[in-house]
Structure formats: structure tokens, C-alpha cells
Amino acid sequence: MDFTVLTLFPEMFSVLLAGGIVRRAIEAEYVTVEPVNIRDFAKDRHRTVDDRPYGGGSGMLMKPEPLAEAIRQAGKKHPEARKILLTPQGRLFDQKVAGELAEQPSVILVCGRYEGVDERVREHLVDEELSIGNYVLTGGELAAMVIIDAVTRLVPGTLGSEASAQEDSFSGGLLEYPQYTRPRSFEGVDVPEVLVSGNHAAIKEWRRRASLVRTMLKRPDLLIDQPLSKSDMAFIRKLQQDIKTIMGERAAAP
Ligand code: 4GS
């Protein structure tokens, strides 16, 4: 999987190359990350990359020519690449989108700076727009790094264990169950008995139920469109019944 990043701040990406799973993935040649300086495609003596907006207003825009040339050149080198502009106007990046991107042979990430890019770049020179969240960054670089990080760990081979990418939060659509390591008792709080029981079926059931309860309490929005088994449904019904009983008792209390 090849990432090409078009940016005015290529040196920001040295953070990704400094360590961790992304660096290891690059070293093992599962992915490549190539930052390209958009300024190298400016034609004038001052290597200008920004300009004032027609119609007036505060702030500057990225002028289209250097961006267009950078995108064209990257596209020539990677004809298969999906060209993505990072902007709050884009489709929200989530675990599902990360999975989609991990199947692409190549992705070109276009990082804006200033107040944004000339509209014609957005309209004609990229395949799609992605946003990492509903807030405004000073540049697309951090968004690009978030995407590279989340996608890289889904590229087969990169996590060491194939299972871990599958098993974590969101891959199953539910939140992660609580996890514990040694010591068995920490500051007065013990590890749940079932996890040290050696009963693997019981552990599996406990974890599934813990994931369900957590998701219901913390992120009920994630349960929409989640496939739930008969056993999940039976568990949830029982919870509802227990809650009703408790509420009933409360209502009756003085
Ligand atoms: C995002 C975002 C972003 C928008 C870049 C203003 C500089 C900035 N990019 N997800 N111009 N949120 N981009 O805020 O992707």
C-alpha cells in the first residue's frame, strides 16, 4: 500500500517514520509513505502557493496550479491511486472507511493549508473528500497522519498478529470489553473472577456481554445497524427486564 502525501510541510511526516507500527510497516515494506512538497511545483521566482480569494474576505487560499501539478505528477507515478482531499467538508473517516482504504493499492492524500483550496481542485482534481472530524485544523497534515496510522494497521502483516486488528474496538462494531493484566489485585480492585477461571466459553460470553453493556451505556449510537445474535437479544431483554424491575421498586419507594 503506497501513501503519497501532498503537503507544504513534508517534514511533519518524520514523526510517522520515527517509530511505532507505521515505521515497522514501512521497514517491512508493507507500506510506503512519500511526502511531496507542493511548493516544488510552484513556477514563479518566489515559489508562491497561496493567493487572495476573489470577492474578498480574510485569509488566503491555496492557488490551484501548484496543487494541480503535484496531483498530476503523483497520479502519473501511481495511476491506480485514489486521490483524497482532507477537509471538514468530506465524508467522515471511520473504521469502515479505513478498511476500504486498506484494500487500495495506492492513496494520494492532499493536505490543504490556509483557509482552504481553490474550488476547482476540489471539484475536478480529486476523487473524494474525507474529514477526520467536525473541527477545523490548521492543515490537512494531521488528518493525513491519522488516516495513514489507522489504515496501515489494517494492512495484512502489519500488526504482527492478524487477529488483533479484527478483535479491537469497532472492528466488531461494538466497544472493546474491559481488559486486565497483572497484578490480579490493583489498588483494591480485583480482576473479574471469570477471566482467571480458565473457562474459555464463559470468558467469551462475559466479554461479548461486557461489550454490549458498554456500547449501550457509552455509545448507543453504535448499536444501530449492528447484527445481534439471538443470545445477544436474550441478554438485552433480560437487562431491560431487570431495569424495569429496579425502576418499579424505586417508583414504589417512599
Ligand atoms: C480537516 C478535518 C481540516 C481545513 C485544513 C481548513 C486547513 C483544514 N481535514 N479533517 N484549512 N477536520 N482541514 O480541518 O480533515
Boltz pocket constraint, residues with backbone or C-beta under 6 A from the ligand:
constraints:
  - pocket:
      binder: B
      contacts: [[A, 86], [A, 87], [A, 88], [A, 112], [A, 113], [A, 114], [A, 115], [A, 116], [A, 130], [A, 131], [A, 132], [A, 133], [A, 134], [A, 135], [A, 136], [A, 137], [A, 138], [A, 139], [A, 140], [A, 143]]
      max_distance: 6.0
